[in-house]
Amino acid sequence: DINKESRYGETSLFDACRGGNENVVHYLVEHGADINKENKFGKTPLFEACDNGNENIFNYLVEHGVDINKEIKCGETP
C-alpha cells in the first residue's frame, strides 16, 4: 500500500520529501501517493520539502496539484 502510514501518520512520500529523493517522490506520486496527506501534526509532504529546502520537489508537488494553502494546527502554511 503506497499510502501506508507510520505511527505518526506519515507515508513514504514524507520520507522522500524530507530526504530530497526526487526519483522516489516522482515514483510515489506517479503511483498514487496522496500528496495532500496530513500527518498527526497536520503537516503534508509539501511542508517536508519546504522545511528541507527541496525546491525541485516543491515545484514538482505544486505542478501535481498539491494544496499550497493547507495550514497546520498553529496556522502555519508551507
PQR file with spaces between the fields and no chain letter, atoms N, CA, C, O and H, PARSE charges and radii, in Angstrom:
ATOM       1  N    ASP     1       0.850   -1.188    0.000 -0.4000 1.5000
ATOM       2  CA   ASP     1       0.000    0.000    0.000 -0.0000 2.0000
ATOM       3  C    ASP     1       0.890    1.242    0.000  0.5500 1.7000
ATOM       4  O    ASP     1       1.615    1.491    0.963 -0.5500 1.4000
ATOM       5  N    ILE     2       0.833    1.999   -1.052 -0.4000 1.5000
ATOM       6  CA   ILE     2       1.697    3.170   -1.219 -0.0000 2.0000
ATOM       7  C    ILE     2       1.396    4.273   -0.212  0.5500 1.7000
ATOM       8  O    ILE     2       2.243    5.129    0.046 -0.5500 1.4000
ATOM       9  H    ILE     2       0.243    1.796   -1.834  0.4000 1.0000
ATOM      10  N    ASN     3       0.199    4.256    0.353 -0.4000 1.5000
ATOM      11  CA   ASN     3      -0.193    5.266    1.337 -0.0000 2.0000
ATOM      12  C    ASN     3      -0.228    4.726    2.767  0.5500 1.7000
ATOM      13  O    ASN     3      -0.894    5.293    3.634 -0.5500 1.4000
ATOM      14  H    ASN     3      -0.489    3.562    0.143  0.4000 1.0000
ATOM      15  N    LYS     4       0.491    3.629    3.008 -0.4000 1.5000
ATOM      16  CA   LYS     4       0.555    3.075    4.360 -0.0000 2.0000
ATOM      17  C    LYS     4       1.195    4.096    5.294  0.5500 1.7000
ATOM      18  O    LYS     4       2.194    4.730    4.953 -0.5500 1.4000
ATOM      19  H    LYS     4       1.032    3.168    2.304  0.4000 1.0000
ATOM      20  N    GLU     5       0.603    4.243    6.473 -0.4000 1.5000
ATOM      21  CA   GLU     5       1.040    5.269    7.421 -0.0000 2.0000
ATOM      22  C    GLU     5       1.904    4.703    8.544  0.5500 1.7000
ATOM      23  O    GLU     5       1.734    3.567    8.985 -0.5500 1.4000
ATOM      24  H    GLU     5      -0.208    3.728    6.749  0.4000 1.0000
ATOM      25  N    SER     6       2.830    5.537    8.984 -0.4000 1.5000
ATOM      26  CA   SER     6       3.613    5.227   10.181 -0.0000 2.0000
ATOM      27  C    SER     6       2.781    5.589   11.401  0.5500 1.7000
ATOM      28  O    SER     6       1.645    6.047   11.269 -0.5500 1.4000
ATOM      29  H    SER     6       2.968    6.461    8.627  0.4000 1.0000
ATOM      30  N    ARG     7       3.331    5.391   12.564 -0.4000 1.5000
ATOM      31  CA   ARG     7       2.592    5.739   13.779 -0.0000 2.0000
ATOM      32  C    ARG     7       2.367    7.243   13.898  0.5500 1.7000
ATOM      33  O    ARG     7       1.540    7.687   14.694 -0.5500 1.4000
ATOM      34  H    ARG     7       4.253    5.019   12.671  0.4000 1.0000
ATOM      35  N    TYR     8       3.099    8.024   13.110 -0.4000 1.5000
ATOM      36  CA   TYR     8       2.922    9.476   13.104 -0.0000 2.0000
ATOM      37  C    TYR     8       1.994    9.939   11.983  0.5500 1.7000
ATOM      38  O    TYR     8       1.800   11.136   11.772 -0.5500 1.4000
ATOM      39  H    TYR     8       3.770    7.663   12.463  0.4000 1.0000
ATOM      40  N    GLY     9       1.428    8.973   11.272 -0.4000 1.5000
ATOM      41  CA   GLY     9       0.519    9.305   10.180 -0.0000 2.0000
ATOM      42  C    GLY     9       1.230    9.704    8.903  0.5500 1.7000
ATOM      43  O    GLY     9       0.636   10.336    8.030 -0.5500 1.4000
ATOM      44  H    GLY     9       1.585    8.000   11.443  0.4000 1.0000
ATOM      45  N    GLU    10       2.503    9.338    8.788 -0.4000 1.5000
ATOM      46  CA   GLU    10       3.281    9.696    7.608 -0.0000 2.0000
ATOM      47  C    GLU    10       3.428    8.510    6.668  0.5500 1.7000
ATOM      48  O    GLU    10       3.466    7.354    7.089 -0.5500 1.4000
ATOM      49  H    GLU    10       2.986    8.825    9.498  0.4000 1.0000
ATOM      50  N    THR    11       3.511    8.832    5.378 -0.4000 1.5000
ATOM      51  CA   THR    11       3.710    7.824    4.345 -0.0000 2.0000
ATOM      52  C    THR    11       5.142    7.909    3.826  0.5500 1.7000
ATOM      53  O    THR    11       5.923    8.757    4.258 -0.5500 1.4000
ATOM      54  H    THR    11       3.480    9.771    5.035  0.4000 1.0000
ATOM      55  N    SER    12       5.471    7.030    2.908 -0.4000 1.5000
ATOM      56  CA   SER    12       6.808    7.047    2.303 -0.0000 2.0000
ATOM      57  C    SER    12       7.090    8.366    1.596  0.5500 1.7000
ATOM      58  O    SER    12       8.245    8.778    1.485 -0.5500 1.4000
ATOM      59  H    SER    12       4.837    6.341    2.557  0.4000 1.0000
ATOM      60  N    LEU    13       6.040    9.028    1.119 -0.4000 1.5000
ATOM      61  CA   LEU    13       6.231   10.307    0.440 -0.0000 2.0000
ATOM      62  C    LEU    13       6.815   11.352    1.387  0.5500 1.7000
ATOM      63  O    LEU    13       7.623   12.180    0.965 -0.5500 1.4000
ATOM      64  H    LEU    13       5.103    8.692    1.209  0.4000 1.0000
ATOM      65  N    PHE    14       6.425   11.328    2.640 -0.4000 1.5000
ATOM      66  CA   PHE    14       7.004   12.245    3.624 -0.0000 2.0000
ATOM      67  C    PHE    14       8.515   12.026    3.714  0.5500 1.7000
ATOM      68  O    PHE    14       9.291   12.981    3.697 -0.5500 1.4000
ATOM      69  H    PHE    14       5.768   10.655    2.982  0.4000 1.0000
ATOM      70  N    ASP    15       8.922   10.757    3.808 -0.4000 1.5000
ATOM      71  CA   ASP    15      10.345   10.436    3.924 -0.0000 2.0000
ATOM      72  C    ASP    15      11.117   10.877    2.685  0.5500 1.7000
ATOM      73  O    ASP    15      12.214   11.424    2.792 -0.5500 1.4000
ATOM      74  H    ASP    15       8.292    9.981    3.821  0.4000 1.0000
ATOM      75  N    ALA    16      10.540   10.639    1.516 -0.4000 1.5000
ATOM      76  CA   ALA    16      11.216   11.015    0.272 -0.0000 2.0000
ATOM      77  C    ALA    16      11.353   12.531    0.155  0.5500 1.7000
ATOM      78  O    ALA    16      12.389   13.027   -0.286 -0.5500 1.4000
ATOM      79  H    ALA    16       9.648   10.194    1.430  0.4000 1.0000
ATOM      80  N    CYS    17      10.323   13.262    0.545 -0.4000 1.5000
ATOM      81  CA   CYS    17      10.381   14.730    0.509 -0.0000 2.0000
ATOM      82  C    CYS    17      11.373   15.257    1.534  0.5500 1.7000
ATOM      83  O    CYS    17      12.129   16.189    1.257 -0.5500 1.4000
ATOM      84  H    CYS    17       9.481   12.859    0.904  0.4000 1.0000
ATOM      85  N    ARG    18      11.367   14.667    2.699 -0.4000 1.5000
ATOM      86  CA   ARG    18      12.286   15.076    3.773 -0.0000 2.0000
ATOM      87  C    ARG    18      13.738   14.833    3.360  0.5500 1.7000
ATOM      88  O    ARG    18      14.620   15.644    3.639 -0.5500 1.4000
ATOM      89  H    ARG    18      10.753   13.910    2.923  0.4000 1.0000
ATOM      90  N    GLY    19      13.965   13.709    2.696 -0.4000 1.5000
ATOM      91  CA   GLY    19      15.321   13.340    2.312 -0.0000 2.0000
ATOM      92  C    GLY    19      15.779   13.906    0.982  0.5500 1.7000
ATOM      93  O    GLY    19      16.938   13.734    0.603 -0.5500 1.4000
ATOM      94  H    GLY    19      13.248   13.050    2.470  0.4000 1.0000
ATOM      95  N    GLY    20      14.888   14.580    0.267 -0.4000 1.5000
ATOM      96  CA   GLY    20      15.266   15.180   -1.008 -0.0000 2.0000
ATOM      97  C    GLY    20      15.451   14.189   -2.136  0.5500 1.7000
ATOM      98  O    GLY    20      16.174   14.468   -3.092 -0.5500 1.4000
ATOM      99  H    GLY    20      13.947   14.720    0.574  0.4000 1.0000
ATOM     100  N    ASN    21      14.808   13.031   -2.041 -0.4000 1.5000
ATOM     101  CA   ASN    21      14.961   11.999   -3.062 -0.0000 2.0000
ATOM     102  C    ASN    21      13.928   12.204   -4.170  0.5500 1.7000
ATOM     103  O    ASN    21      12.820   11.671   -4.111 -0.5500 1.4000
ATOM     104  H    ASN    21      14.221   12.804   -1.264  0.4000 1.0000
ATOM     105  N    GLU    22      14.310   12.980   -5.172 -0.4000 1.5000
ATOM     106  CA   GLU    22      13.390   13.340   -6.249 -0.0000 2.0000
ATOM     107  C    GLU    22      12.862   12.131   -7.012  0.5500 1.7000
ATOM     108  O    GLU    22      11.675   12.076   -7.334 -0.5500 1.4000
ATOM     109  H    GLU    22      15.210   13.413   -5.220  0.4000 1.0000
ATOM     110  N    ASN    23      13.729   11.163   -7.306 -0.4000 1.5000
ATOM     111  CA   ASN    23      13.284    9.990   -8.063 -0.0000 2.0000
ATOM     112  C    ASN    23      12.203    9.221   -7.317  0.5500 1.7000
ATOM     113  O    ASN    23      11.228    8.771   -7.919 -0.5500 1.4000
ATOM     114  H    ASN    23      14.693   11.208   -7.044  0.4000 1.0000
ATOM     115  N    VAL    24      12.371    9.073   -6.020 -0.4000 1.5000
ATOM     116  CA   VAL    24      11.374    8.357   -5.222 -0.0000 2.0000
ATOM     117  C    VAL    24      10.084    9.168   -5.144  0.5500 1.7000
ATOM     118  O    VAL    24       8.995    8.599   -5.230 -0.5500 1.4000
ATOM     119  H    VAL    24      13.162    9.438   -5.530  0.4000 1.0000
ATOM     120  N    VAL    25      10.187   10.485   -4.983 -0.4000 1.5000
ATOM     121  CA   VAL    25       8.992   11.338   -4.963 -0.0000 2.0000
ATOM     122  C    VAL    25       8.218   11.157   -6.260  0.5500 1.7000
ATOM     123  O    VAL    25       7.003   10.963   -6.232 -0.5500 1.4000
ATOM     124  H    VAL    25      11.072   10.947   -4.913  0.4000 1.0000
ATOM     125  N    HIS    26       8.906   11.218   -7.398 -0.4000 1.5000
ATOM     126  CA   HIS    26       8.242   11.055   -8.695 -0.0000 2.0000
ATOM     127  C    HIS    26       7.552    9.697   -8.778  0.5500 1.7000
ATOM     128  O    HIS    26       6.395    9.606   -9.187 -0.5500 1.4000
ATOM     129  H    HIS    26       9.894   11.375   -7.421  0.4000 1.0000
ATOM     130  N    TYR    27       8.260    8.654   -8.391 -0.4000 1.5000
ATOM     131  CA   TYR    27       7.695    7.305   -8.440 -0.0000 2.0000
ATOM     132  C    TYR    27       6.431    7.212   -7.588  0.5500 1.7000
ATOM     133  O    TYR    27       5.402    6.714   -8.045 -0.5500 1.4000
ATOM     134  H    TYR    27       9.201    8.728   -8.059  0.4000 1.0000
ATOM     135  N    LEU    28       6.513    7.690   -6.356 -0.4000 1.5000
ATOM     136  CA   LEU    28       5.376    7.578   -5.443 -0.0000 2.0000
ATOM     137  C    LEU    28       4.168    8.361   -5.950  0.5500 1.7000
ATOM     138  O    LEU    28       3.042    7.864   -5.907 -0.5500 1.4000
ATOM     139  H    LEU    28       7.349    8.094   -5.985  0.4000 1.0000
ATOM     140  N    VAL    29       4.397    9.581   -6.429 -0.4000 1.5000
ATOM     141  CA   VAL    29       3.287   10.401   -6.934 -0.0000 2.0000
ATOM     142  C    VAL    29       2.676    9.750   -8.170  0.5500 1.7000
ATOM     143  O    VAL    29       1.454    9.689   -8.299 -0.5500 1.4000
ATOM     144  H    VAL    29       5.311    9.984   -6.464  0.4000 1.0000
ATOM     145  N    GLU    30       3.516    9.266   -9.076 -0.4000 1.5000
ATOM     146  CA   GLU    30       3.025    8.622  -10.297 -0.0000 2.0000
ATOM     147  C    GLU    30       2.249    7.343  -10.006  0.5500 1.7000
ATOM     148  O    GLU    30       1.463    6.892  -10.839 -0.5500 1.4000
ATOM     149  H    GLU    30       4.509    9.315   -8.972  0.4000 1.0000
ATOM     150  N    HIS    31       2.464    6.757   -8.833 -0.4000 1.5000
ATOM     151  CA   HIS    31       1.774    5.520   -8.475 -0.0000 2.0000
ATOM     152  C    HIS    31       0.695    5.730   -7.412  0.5500 1.7000
ATOM     153  O    HIS    31       0.287    4.787   -6.734 -0.5500 1.4000
ATOM     154  H    HIS    31       3.103    7.124   -8.156  0.4000 1.0000
ATOM     155  N    GLY    32       0.241    6.973   -7.276 -0.4000 1.5000
ATOM     156  CA   GLY    32      -0.939    7.227   -6.456 -0.0000 2.0000
ATOM     157  C    GLY    32      -0.728    7.679   -5.033  0.5500 1.7000
ATOM     158  O    GLY    32      -1.669    7.649   -4.241 -0.5500 1.4000
ATOM     159  H    GLY    32       0.573    7.739   -7.827  0.4000 1.0000
ATOM     160  N    ALA    33       0.477    8.099   -4.675 -0.4000 1.5000
ATOM     161  CA   ALA    33       0.685    8.602   -3.315 -0.0000 2.0000
ATOM     162  C    ALA    33      -0.166    9.850   -3.096  0.5500 1.7000
ATOM     163  O    ALA    33      -0.295   10.690   -3.987 -0.5500 1.4000
ATOM     164  H    ALA    33       1.242    8.124   -5.318  0.4000 1.0000
ATOM     165  N    ASP    34      -0.733    9.959   -1.922 -0.4000 1.5000
ATOM     166  CA   ASP    34      -1.583   11.100   -1.560 -0.0000 2.0000
ATOM     167  C    ASP    34      -0.693   12.296   -1.231  0.5500 1.7000
ATOM     168  O    ASP    34      -0.060   12.331   -0.176 -0.5500 1.4000
ATOM     169  H    ASP    34      -0.628    9.277   -1.198  0.4000 1.0000
ATOM     170  N    ILE    35      -0.645   13.280   -2.140 -0.4000 1.5000
ATOM     171  CA   ILE    35       0.247   14.424   -1.942 -0.0000 2.0000
ATOM     172  C    ILE    35      -0.276   15.412   -0.906  0.5500 1.7000
ATOM     173  O    ILE    35       0.468   16.275   -0.442 -0.5500 1.4000
ATOM     174  H    ILE    35      -1.160   13.252   -2.997  0.4000 1.0000
ATOM     175  N    ASN    36      -1.546   15.292   -0.542 -0.4000 1.5000
ATOM     176  CA   ASN    36      -2.127   16.182    0.468 -0.0000 2.0000
ATOM     177  C    ASN    36      -2.364   15.487    1.803  0.5500 1.7000
ATOM     178  O    ASN    36      -3.089   16.002    2.654 -0.5500 1.4000
ATOM     179  H    ASN    36      -2.151   14.590   -0.919  0.4000 1.0000
ATOM     180  N    LYS    37      -1.758   14.323    1.986 -0.4000 1.5000
ATOM     181  CA   LYS    37      -1.901   13.567    3.232 -0.0000 2.0000
ATOM     182  C    LYS    37      -1.351   14.369    4.395  0.5500 1.7000
ATOM     183  O    LYS    37      -0.258   14.928    4.306 -0.5500 1.4000
ATOM     184  H    LYS    37      -1.169   13.904    1.295  0.4000 1.0000
ATOM     185  N    GLU    38      -2.096   14.428    5.477 -0.4000 1.5000
ATOM     186  CA   GLU    38      -1.636   15.118    6.684 -0.0000 2.0000
ATOM     187  C    GLU    38      -1.140   14.105    7.705  0.5500 1.7000
ATOM     188  O    GLU    38      -1.748   13.054    7.905 -0.5500 1.4000
ATOM     189  H    GLU    38      -2.984   13.973    5.549  0.4000 1.0000
ATOM     190  N    ASN    39      -0.025   14.438    8.349 -0.4000 1.5000
ATOM     191  CA   ASN    39       0.421   13.600    9.453 -0.0000 2.0000
ATOM     192  C    ASN    39      -0.330   14.017   10.716  0.5500 1.7000
ATOM     193  O    ASN    39      -1.216   14.869   10.651 -0.5500 1.4000
ATOM     194  H    ASN    39       0.470   15.292    8.187  0.4000 1.0000
ATOM     195  N    LYS    40       0.006   13.437   11.847 -0.4000 1.5000
ATOM     196  CA   LYS    40      -0.775   13.720   13.057 -0.0000 2.0000
ATOM     197  C    LYS    40      -0.577   15.143   13.567  0.5500 1.7000
ATOM     198  O    LYS    40      -1.288   15.583   14.471 -0.5500 1.4000
ATOM     199  H    LYS    40       0.725   12.745   11.900  0.4000 1.0000
ATOM     200  N    PHE    41       0.380   15.863   12.995 -0.4000 1.5000
ATOM     201  CA   PHE    41       0.619   17.259   13.370 -0.0000 2.0000
ATOM     202  C    PHE    41      -0.015   18.228   12.372  0.5500 1.7000
ATOM     203  O    PHE    41       0.041   19.445   12.546 -0.5500 1.4000
ATOM     204  H    PHE    41       0.957   15.506   12.260  0.4000 1.0000
ATOM     205  N    GLY    42      -0.618   17.664   11.324 -0.4000 1.5000
ATOM     206  CA   GLY    42      -1.255   18.483   10.304 -0.0000 2.0000
ATOM     207  C    GLY    42      -0.344   18.850    9.144  0.5500 1.7000
ATOM     208  O    GLY    42      -0.767   19.549    8.223 -0.5500 1.4000
ATOM     209  H    GLY    42      -0.663   16.675   11.183  0.4000 1.0000
ATOM     210  N    LYS    43       0.910   18.384    9.174 -0.4000 1.5000
ATOM     211  CA   LYS    43       1.840   18.681    8.085 -0.0000 2.0000
ATOM     212  C    LYS    43       1.607   17.737    6.910  0.5500 1.7000
ATOM     213  O    LYS    43       1.177   16.596    7.084 -0.5500 1.4000
ATOM     214  H    LYS    43       1.254   17.816    9.922  0.4000 1.0000
ATOM     215  N    THR    44       1.903   18.238    5.711 -0.4000 1.5000
ATOM     216  CA   THR    44       1.831   17.441    4.492 -0.0000 2.0000
ATOM     217  C    THR    44       3.249   17.241    3.950  0.5500 1.7000
ATOM     218  O    THR    44       4.189   17.861    4.447 -0.5500 1.4000
ATOM     219  H    THR    44       2.252   19.165    5.571  0.4000 1.0000
ATOM     220  N    PRO    45       3.413   16.385    2.939 -0.5600 1.5000
ATOM     221  CA   PRO    45       4.742   16.228    2.348  0.2800 2.0000
ATOM     222  C    PRO    45       5.341   17.550    1.856  0.5500 1.7000
ATOM     223  O    PRO    45       6.561   17.713    1.857 -0.5500 1.4000
ATOM     224  N    LEU    46       4.499   18.485    1.440 -0.4000 1.5000
ATOM     225  CA   LEU    46       4.997   19.781    0.983 -0.0000 2.0000
ATOM     226  C    LEU    46       5.754   20.509    2.089  0.5500 1.7000
ATOM     227  O    LEU    46       6.767   21.158    1.827 -0.5500 1.4000
ATOM     228  H    LEU    46       3.508   18.354    1.439  0.4000 1.0000
ATOM     229  N    PHE    47       5.271   20.405    3.312 -0.4000 1.5000
ATOM     230  CA   PHE    47       5.974   21.017    4.438 -0.0000 2.0000
ATOM     231  C    PHE    47       7.378   20.435    4.561  0.5500 1.7000
ATOM     232  O    PHE    47       8.336   21.164    4.815 -0.5500 1.4000
ATOM     233  H    PHE    47       4.448   19.878    3.525  0.4000 1.0000
ATOM     234  N    GLU    48       7.499   19.120    4.380 -0.4000 1.5000
ATOM     235  CA   GLU    48       8.809   18.474    4.486 -0.0000 2.0000
ATOM     236  C    GLU    48       9.749   18.978    3.399  0.5500 1.7000
ATOM     237  O    GLU    48      10.926   19.224    3.658 -0.5500 1.4000
ATOM     238  H    GLU    48       6.720   18.527    4.173  0.4000 1.0000
ATOM     239  N    ALA    49       9.233   19.132    2.186 -0.4000 1.5000
ATOM     240  CA   ALA    49      10.059   19.652    1.098 -0.0000 2.0000
ATOM     241  C    ALA    49      10.522   21.072    1.414  0.5500 1.7000
ATOM     242  O    ALA    49      11.686   21.409    1.198 -0.5500 1.4000
ATOM     243  H    ALA    49       8.276   18.932    1.975  0.4000 1.0000
ATOM     244  N    CYS    50       9.621   21.899    1.919 -0.4000 1.5000
ATOM     245  CA   CYS    50       9.963   23.289    2.263 -0.0000 2.0000
ATOM     246  C    CYS    50      10.938   23.348    3.431  0.5500 1.7000
ATOM     247  O    CYS    50      11.935   24.069    3.384 -0.5500 1.4000
ATOM     248  H    CYS    50       8.675   21.626    2.094  0.4000 1.0000
ATOM     249  N    ASP    51      10.645   22.589    4.472 -0.4000 1.5000
ATOM     250  CA   ASP    51      11.491   22.607    5.669 -0.0000 2.0000
ATOM     251  C    ASP    51      12.932   22.215    5.362  0.5500 1.7000
ATOM     252  O    ASP    51      13.862   22.634    6.053 -0.5500 1.4000
ATOM     253  H    ASP    51       9.836   22.003    4.510  0.4000 1.0000
ATOM     254  N    ASN    52      13.106   21.408    4.319 -0.4000 1.5000
ATOM     255  CA   ASN    52      14.437   20.910    3.993 -0.0000 2.0000
ATOM     256  C    ASN    52      15.024   21.546    2.734  0.5500 1.7000
ATOM     257  O    ASN    52      16.041   21.085    2.217 -0.5500 1.4000
ATOM     258  H    ASN    52      12.351   21.068    3.758  0.4000 1.0000
ATOM     259  N    GLY    53      14.379   22.609    2.242 -0.4000 1.5000
ATOM     260  CA   GLY    53      14.917   23.369    1.116 -0.0000 2.0000
ATOM     261  C    GLY    53      14.932   22.639   -0.207  0.5500 1.7000
ATOM     262  O    GLY    53      15.785   22.906   -1.053 -0.5500 1.4000
ATOM     263  H    GLY    53      13.553   22.984    2.663  0.4000 1.0000
ATOM     264  N    ASN    54      13.999   21.720   -0.398 -0.4000 1.5000
ATOM     265  CA   ASN    54      13.960   20.930   -1.628 -0.0000 2.0000
ATOM     266  C    ASN    54      13.067   21.610   -2.668  0.5500 1.7000
ATOM     267  O    ASN    54      11.905   21.243   -2.848 -0.5500 1.4000
ATOM     268  H    ASN    54      13.306   21.503    0.289  0.4000 1.0000
ATOM     269  N    GLU    55      13.639   22.610   -3.348 -0.4000 1.5000
ATOM     270  CA   GLU    55      12.880   23.417   -4.299 -0.0000 2.0000
ATOM     271  C    GLU    55      12.338   22.599   -5.468  0.5500 1.7000
ATOM     272  O    GLU    55      11.205   22.816   -5.897 -0.5500 1.4000
ATOM     273  H    GLU    55      14.582   22.908   -3.201  0.4000 1.0000
ATOM     274  N    ASN    56      13.123   21.668   -5.985 -0.4000 1.5000
ATOM     275  CA   ASN    56      12.655   20.853   -7.108 -0.0000 2.0000
ATOM     276  C    ASN    56      11.453   20.004   -6.708  0.5500 1.7000
ATOM     277  O    ASN    56      10.502   19.859   -7.477 -0.5500 1.4000
ATOM     278  H    ASN    56      14.043   21.492   -5.636  0.4000 1.0000
ATOM     279  N    ILE    57      11.501   19.449   -5.509 -0.4000 1.5000
ATOM     280  CA   ILE    57      10.375   18.643   -5.030 -0.0000 2.0000
ATOM     281  C    ILE    57       9.176   19.539   -4.782  0.5500 1.7000
ATOM     282  O    ILE    57       8.050   19.168   -5.114 -0.5500 1.4000
ATOM     283  H    ILE    57      12.273   19.566   -4.884  0.4000 1.0000
ATOM     284  N    PHE    58       9.396   20.710   -4.206 -0.4000 1.5000
ATOM     285  CA   PHE    58       8.315   21.674   -4.014 -0.0000 2.0000
ATOM     286  C    PHE    58       7.626   21.950   -5.347  0.5500 1.7000
ATOM     287  O    PHE    58       6.404   21.844   -5.450 -0.5500 1.4000
ATOM     288  H    PHE    58      10.311   21.011   -3.937  0.4000 1.0000
ATOM     289  N    ASN    59       8.409   22.302   -6.367 -0.4000 1.5000
ATOM     290  CA   ASN    59       7.838   22.622   -7.676 -0.0000 2.0000
ATOM     291  C    ASN    59       7.097   21.433   -8.276  0.5500 1.7000
ATOM     292  O    ASN    59       6.030   21.598   -8.867 -0.5500 1.4000
ATOM     293  H    ASN    59       9.402   22.388   -6.284  0.4000 1.0000
ATOM     294  N    TYR    60       7.652   20.249   -8.127 -0.4000 1.5000
ATOM     295  CA   TYR    60       7.010   19.040   -8.655 -0.0000 2.0000
ATOM     296  C    TYR    60       5.648   18.816   -7.996  0.5500 1.7000
ATOM     297  O    TYR    60       4.666   18.529   -8.680 -0.5500 1.4000
ATOM     298  H    TYR    60       8.518   20.114   -7.647  0.4000 1.0000
ATOM     299  N    LEU    61       5.591   18.944   -6.679 -0.4000 1.5000
ATOM     300  CA   LEU    61       4.322   18.751   -5.972 -0.0000 2.0000
ATOM     301  C    LEU    61       3.301   19.810   -6.380  0.5500 1.7000
ATOM     302  O    LEU    61       2.119   19.503   -6.537 -0.5500 1.4000
ATOM     303  H    LEU    61       6.389   19.177   -6.123  0.4000 1.0000
ATOM     304  N    VAL    62       3.747   21.051   -6.551 -0.4000 1.5000
ATOM     305  CA   VAL    62       2.842   22.123   -6.987 -0.0000 2.0000
ATOM     306  C    VAL    62       2.300   21.807   -8.380  0.5500 1.7000
ATOM     307  O    VAL    62       1.105   21.962   -8.631 -0.5500 1.4000
ATOM     308  H    VAL    62       4.707   21.301   -6.422  0.4000 1.0000
ATOM     309  N    GLU    63       3.166   21.369   -9.278 -0.4000 1.5000
ATOM     310  CA   GLU    63       2.746   21.002  -10.636 -0.0000 2.0000
ATOM     311  C    GLU    63       1.725   19.870  -10.623  0.5500 1.7000
ATOM     312  O    GLU    63       0.931   19.740  -11.555 -0.5500 1.4000
ATOM     313  H    GLU    63       4.137   21.243   -9.075  0.4000 1.0000
ATOM     314  N    HIS    64       1.741   19.061   -9.584 -0.4000 1.5000
ATOM     315  CA   HIS    64       0.825   17.926   -9.491 -0.0000 2.0000
ATOM     316  C    HIS    64      -0.372   18.204   -8.589  0.5500 1.7000
ATOM     317  O    HIS    64      -1.070   17.280   -8.172 -0.5500 1.4000
ATOM     318  H    HIS    64       2.386   19.167   -8.827  0.4000 1.0000
ATOM     319  N    GLY    65      -0.608   19.483   -8.289 -0.4000 1.5000
ATOM     320  CA   GLY    65      -1.846   19.874   -7.624 -0.0000 2.0000
ATOM     321  C    GLY    65      -1.860   19.861   -6.116  0.5500 1.7000
ATOM     322  O    GLY    65      -2.937   19.828   -5.521 -0.5500 1.4000
ATOM     323  H    GLY    65      -0.041   20.233   -8.628  0.4000 1.0000
ATOM     324  N    VAL    66      -0.707   19.885   -5.471 -0.4000 1.5000
ATOM     325  CA   VAL    66      -0.683   19.908   -4.011 -0.0000 2.0000
ATOM     326  C    VAL    66      -1.362   21.185   -3.508  0.5500 1.7000
ATOM     327  O    VAL    66      -1.299   22.228   -4.159 -0.5500 1.4000
ATOM     328  H    VAL    66       0.168   19.912   -5.954  0.4000 1.0000
ATOM     329  N    ASP    67      -2.000   21.092   -2.365 -0.4000 1.5000
ATOM     330  CA   ASP    67      -2.667   22.244   -1.750 -0.0000 2.0000
ATOM     331  C    ASP    67      -1.615   23.101   -1.046  0.5500 1.7000
ATOM     332  O    ASP    67      -1.117   22.729    0.016 -0.5500 1.4000
ATOM     333  H    ASP    67      -2.052   20.245   -1.837  0.4000 1.0000
ATOM     334  N    ILE    68      -1.278   24.252   -1.641 -0.4000 1.5000
ATOM     335  CA   ILE    68      -0.238   25.109   -1.061 -0.0000 2.0000
ATOM     336  C    ILE    68      -0.776   25.992    0.057  0.5500 1.7000
ATOM     337  O    ILE    68      -0.010   26.684    0.728 -0.5500 1.4000
ATOM     338  H    ILE    68      -1.682   24.554   -2.504  0.4000 1.0000
ATOM     339  N    ASN    69      -2.080   25.970    0.258 -0.4000 1.5000
ATOM     340  CA   ASN    69      -2.691   26.798    1.305 -0.0000 2.0000
ATOM     341  C    ASN    69      -3.052   26.018    2.559  0.5500 1.7000
ATOM     342  O    ASN    69      -3.637   26.571    3.491 -0.5500 1.4000
ATOM     343  H    ASN    69      -2.702   25.407   -0.287  0.4000 1.0000
ATOM     344  N    LYS    70      -2.709   24.742    2.587 -0.4000 1.5000
ATOM     345  CA   LYS    70      -3.033   23.915    3.746 -0.0000 2.0000
ATOM     346  C    LYS    70      -2.275   24.415    4.969  0.5500 1.7000
ATOM     347  O    LYS    70      -1.071   24.662    4.905 -0.5500 1.4000
ATOM     348  H    LYS    70      -2.235   24.293    1.830  0.4000 1.0000
ATOM     349  N    GLU    71      -2.978   24.559    6.068 -0.4000 1.5000
ATOM     350  CA   GLU    71      -2.374   25.047    7.308 -0.0000 2.0000
ATOM     351  C    GLU    71      -2.227   23.920    8.316  0.5500 1.7000
ATOM     352  O    GLU    71      -3.058   23.016    8.389 -0.5500 1.4000
ATOM     353  H    GLU    71      -3.957   24.359    6.120  0.4000 1.0000
ATOM     354  N    ILE    72      -1.141   23.993    9.100 -0.4000 1.5000
ATOM     355  CA   ILE    72      -1.023   23.069   10.224 -0.0000 2.0000
ATOM     356  C    ILE    72      -1.796   23.656   11.394  0.5500 1.7000
ATOM     357  O    ILE    72      -2.343   24.755   11.301 -0.5500 1.4000
ATOM     358  H    ILE    72      -0.465   24.728    9.041  0.4000 1.0000
ATOM     359  N    LYS    73      -1.836   22.933   12.472 -0.4000 1.5000
ATOM     360  CA   LYS    73      -2.696   23.301   13.597 -0.0000 2.0000
ATOM     361  C    LYS    73      -2.437   24.695   14.149  0.5500 1.7000
ATOM     362  O    LYS    73      -3.358   25.320   14.675 -0.5500 1.4000
ATOM     363  H    LYS    73      -1.392   22.041   12.548  0.4000 1.0000
ATOM     364  N    CYS    74      -1.213   25.202   14.047 -0.4000 1.5000
ATOM     365  CA   CYS    74      -0.913   26.544   14.568 -0.0000 2.0000
ATOM     366  C    CYS    74      -1.156   27.628   13.526  0.5500 1.7000
ATOM     367  O    CYS    74      -0.900   28.804   13.785 -0.5500 1.4000
ATOM     368  H    CYS    74      -0.465   24.695   13.619  0.4000 1.0000
ATOM     369  N    GLY    75      -1.653   27.241   12.339 -0.4000 1.5000
ATOM     370  CA   GLY    75      -1.969   28.208   11.302 -0.0000 2.0000
ATOM     371  C    GLY    75      -0.860   28.453   10.299  0.5500 1.7000
ATOM     372  O    GLY    75      -1.028   29.260    9.385 -0.5500 1.4000
ATOM     373  H    GLY    75      -1.861   26.286   12.128  0.4000 1.0000
ATOM     374  N    GLU    76       0.272   27.777   10.446 -0.4000 1.5000
ATOM     375  CA   GLU    76       1.405   27.935    9.535 -0.0000 2.0000
ATOM     376  C    GLU    76       1.103   27.255    8.207  0.5500 1.7000
ATOM     377  O    GLU    76       0.484   26.191    8.173 -0.5500 1.4000
ATOM     378  H    GLU    76       0.409   27.121   11.188  0.4000 1.0000
ATOM     379  N    THR    77       1.542   27.875    7.109 -0.4000 1.5000
ATOM     380  CA   THR    77       1.442   27.268    5.785 -0.0000 2.0000
ATOM     381  C    THR    77       2.851   26.993    5.273  0.5500 1.7000
ATOM     382  O    THR    77       3.825   27.525    5.806 -0.5500 1.4000
ATOM     383  H    THR    77       2.044   28.739    7.137  0.4000 1.0000
ATOM     384  N    PRO    78       2.958   26.155    4.229 -0.5600 1.5000
ATOM     385  CA   PRO    78       4.303   25.875    3.697  0.2800 2.0000
ATOM     386  C    PRO    78       4.963   27.144    3.216  0.5500 1.7000
ATOM     387  O    PRO    78       6.096   27.108    2.736 -0.5500 1.4000
